[in-house]
Amino acid sequence: MQTNTSFWDSLVFDGIDDVDVEAVTALFGTVEVVAWGRVAGEECPDCGRFSDRVHDRYRRRLKDLPLAEQGFVILLVVRRFICGAADCPRRTTEPSTAPVNSPAYAPSWR
């Protein structure tokens, strides 16, 4: 199984510029792609203020249909940003990686 990161970046995230593939492993019948969101900041959906202050990072685990009879998982590392507006009820916001984690994306190879 191909574990070259540029190969998987072009195959899985074709047309999505906000994601970089960091590592690919193929072990025990599962292909696991670790990717990072490259968004430098995000606009708060409540107040509209832009923030590039990172609050934390977390991983989203996205599963898909088997690929070449192997399980397929994307571990997407996403940054959460602090909304610095004092009068805003929202304290943190995260980038919308909608193309990657929405059901419409589903890179299912059938």
N, C-alpha and C positions, 0 to 999 in steps of 0.2 A: 504494500500500500504506500502510495506517495506521501511523504511527510515534509515536503518542501513548502515553506510558509508562503512564498510568492505564488506558487501554484494554487494553494487553497484560497489565498486572498483574491485572486482573479476568478476562481471558480465559485466560491460561496458568496463573496461580497462584491461581485461585479456591478459597477454603477453606484456603489455606496462609498463615498469618499471619507466619511467620518469614522471609519473602523480600520484598524490595523491588526493583522494576524501576528501574534507573538510566537506561538508554538503550536505544533500539531503532533499528537501521539496516536498510535494505532496499537492498542494492547487489548488482549482478552476479548476480541470481537467487537470493540467499540473504537470509532474514530472520534477523538476529542480535539476541538479547535479552541484555543485560548485567544481571544481578541480583546483589544482595548478600544474604547471610544476616544476619538481625538478631539472632541468638542472642547474649546478653550474656555467657554463660559456659556451662560444661558440667561435668557430673559425671563423674569418672574411672570408666571401666567396671571397673577393677581394684580400686581402694581405696574408691571411693564419695565421695571428697572433691570438693567443688565448687570450681571455679577460674574466675576471670574475667581472669586474666593472659594477654594475647595473646602468643603465640610468633611467629606469622607469619600471612600470608594467601596463598592460592593460588587458582587458577581451575580449575574443573572444566568440561570441554567436553561438553555433553550434546546429542546429535543426535537428531532425530526424523524421521518421515516427511515428505515435502514437504507444504507448505501452499499451496494455490492455485497449484500447479505451481512453487513456489519451495522451495529448501532451507530448513530451519529448524534453528537452533542456539541453545542457551541457554549462555551463559558465566556460570557461577555462582561468585561470589567467596565463599570460605569462610574463616573464621578458625580457626586451630589454637591451642589453649590449653595452658598449662604446668600439669602436675600438680605441686603444691608439696609433696606428702607425701614426706619424706625416705626412708621405707622402701618406697615404691611403685616397682616395676620399670618402670612406664610413665612416660616423661618428658613426652610431649605427648598431647593428646586433641583430637578434633574433634567438632563437633556432628553429630548424626545428622539429615541433611536427607533422610531416607528417603522422604518423599512426593514429593520432586523427582527424586532420582537413582536410584530403584528401578525395575526393569522393570515393576512393577505400576502405577506412576504413568502413564507413557507417554501424554502428552496428544495422542495421534494423532487427527487429524481426518480421518476416512475418508469 
